[in-house]
Amino acid sequence: MPRTKLIGAALALLLLLPSTSSSALERKPNNKRHPPAPAVRRMDERERAIHALNRLTFGPRPGDVERVLAIGVDKWIEQQLSPAQIDDSALEARLAPYRTLRMSAAEMVENFPPPQILKAVAEGKIAMPSDPQLRAVYAAGVARLNDKRAKNEKAAQNADLLEMSPDGMSPEMKEQRQRARDHARSRALDLMELPPETRTQNLAAMEADERRGFWRALSQDDREKLTADMTPRQKELLLSLENPVAVVNGELLHSKLLRATYSERQLQEVMTDFWFNHFNVFIGKGADRYLITSYERDVIRPHALGKFRELLLATAKSPAMLWYLDNWQSMGPNSVAAGRGKNNGKLAQGVNENYAREVMELHTLGVNGGYTQQDVTELARVLTGWTLEEPRLGGGYVFRPLRHEPGDKTVLGHVFHQDGEREGEAALAMLAAQPATARFISTKLAQRFVSDTPPSELVDAMAKTFAESDGDIRAVLHTMLAAPQFWDLRRYRAKVKTPLEFTVSALRATGAEVTRTQSVIDALNRMGMPLYGAQPPTGYSMRAESWVNSGALLSRMNFALALATGKLAGVRADPAKLAGGGPNAEEALRTLEQTLVAGGVSAQTHQTIAGQLNDPVKPVNQGALAALILGSPEFQRR
């Protein structure tokens, strides 16, 4: 299928999306009186399996529907609700090369030094490490700082020469630049003849300026060839020499996509994503670049199916949250520390209300949860002294009694007598037990798993379970999954996928082998959903209206085309295998429809794609067909 015709078919599919991307159940109700909701129409067993896979995982893989039917839908759900019993060793093997996933924040700072550490080393306040490889990382970082500070003319000229657009160069400069590239490539070819370990040592031994110019002179293909046979540890070292922070953040992003794509504990990963978004922190805010790995690993994932109260407390004491919402800076105006500051002529920091406000509005009660500004102020006073030990060095949570505001406080009519750290713990437990919290959390869960506008009777039942079970998340999900509203046929494929859900479901549906995730990360950035990249505390919207627009849908189609036609770097899919070796275009199309979209596509979608076939009885490019199916309205919904 020619590319022009492929694009035409893609555009034709996009035209189907505005009217079908969201069912009537997802639309906002108007102010007119509505008749009672029609009776629930139950799904058959195969539809239940497809629905469960679409809602409780990041999307079915080839053969998953049959596997779930063989186990039994209800039994499979029970297994997913008990993730510790599911073998996930294959995923762990994929994640094993990423050392930072097992490090504390302090260990990350030591091994992958941020600018503050490098500056301290440059100023002689911190000694250079003795380990040769780590010393090379620090030396490279200090050289970068010195180069920036001194603005060495020669280094700047060389950098400008290598980075300057050829259009802005004189013939002499172009020739000089080409010589630099030729020299670097010649040196790279020589290095490729060496064993990987020796090659790594040679690169690490280069002067920082020399190595920087060397890398800039190489093409992307040359860089990949140079590092192709290196171990993950060796590649990590080379990246650390140029950008240590990128190692920490890159491994976090890569692991997120690998977990979503390959974990057998799919519901746990979906819930981890849900709770991270609910208790959102932003990776771009200073120290959080080093704190989010532990936040997701030690706070969110272990509590994803546990007690909400314990999850809330864990997030409140998390360095990532304390830093993100500034509570680590909060100090009681009448505290001992504030008094000492005044006596020394220093301006006291005062109470910071950011976290107290968001914990009520976004984490527990909801915006209409019945709290007042006075409650926010009082809760902020309760939480003074909850701070961090050297946050820029990866330090953890600590309670500072001298920073805590003395006296009694009243939040939502509850009086909290002066009791230090225990005041905050009691206040958070009180918020977790509020009826408004039960309803707010139940509504958000129902919006994620059921509908943008979930049935009130379902939310009522979930909130009742929340209250009766002391906020047991697994029990609330049990109630939701046992409710007829969850299995109502009108919910089937009625919820639009977010960009993350779309990209990962496409990887899973095609059975893709992902060796490098950067191209997927880049695609998510273009779709407006960078991983860990939501700046406001609200996180990303789960509603269809936030993601259904022509630009976003075109980005999805471009991703589908790149994936299915083998042009997504580091990702390998085999549409021909999925097509089953069909002898002609029509048969290949029908096979791919069933393979990639469990349950098939509508007659309208089928006809739109089939209409683009040059000759239905001749072979066809299965990659092009797979791309169109991945871009179909049916695949866009779960």
Secondary structure, 3 states (H helix, E strand, C coil): CCHHHHHHHHHHHHHHHHHHCCCHHHCCCCCCCCCCCCCCCECCHHHHHHHHHHHHCCCCCCCHHHHHHHHCHHHHHHHHCCHHHCCCHHHHHHHCCCHHHHCCHHHHHHHCCCHHHHHHHHCCCCCCCCCHHHHHHHHHHHHHHHHHHHCCHHHHHHHHHHHCCHHHCCHHHHHHHHHHHHHHHHHHHHHHCCCHHHHHHHHHHCCHHHHHHHHHHCCHHHHHHHHCCCCHHHHHHHHHHHCHHHHHHHHHHHHHHHHHHHCCCHHHHHHHHHHHHHCCCCCCCCCHHHHHHHHHHHHHHHHCCCEHHHHHHHHHCCHHHHHHCCHHHCCCCCCHHHHHHHHCCCCCCCCCCHHHHHHHHHHCCCCCCCCCHHHHHHHHHHCCCEEECCHHHCCCEEECHHHCCCCCEEECCEEECCCCHHHHHHHHHHHHCCHHHHHHHHHHHHHHHCCCCCCHHHHHHHHHHHHHCCCEHHHHHHHHHHCCCCCEHHHCCCCECCHHHHHHHHHHHCCCEECCCHHHHHHHHHCCCCCCCCCCCCCCCCCHHHCCCHHHHHHHHHHHHHHHCCCCCCEECCHHHHCCCCCCHHHHHHHHHHHHCCCCCCHHHHHHHHCCCCCCCCCCCHHHHHHHHHCCHHHHEC
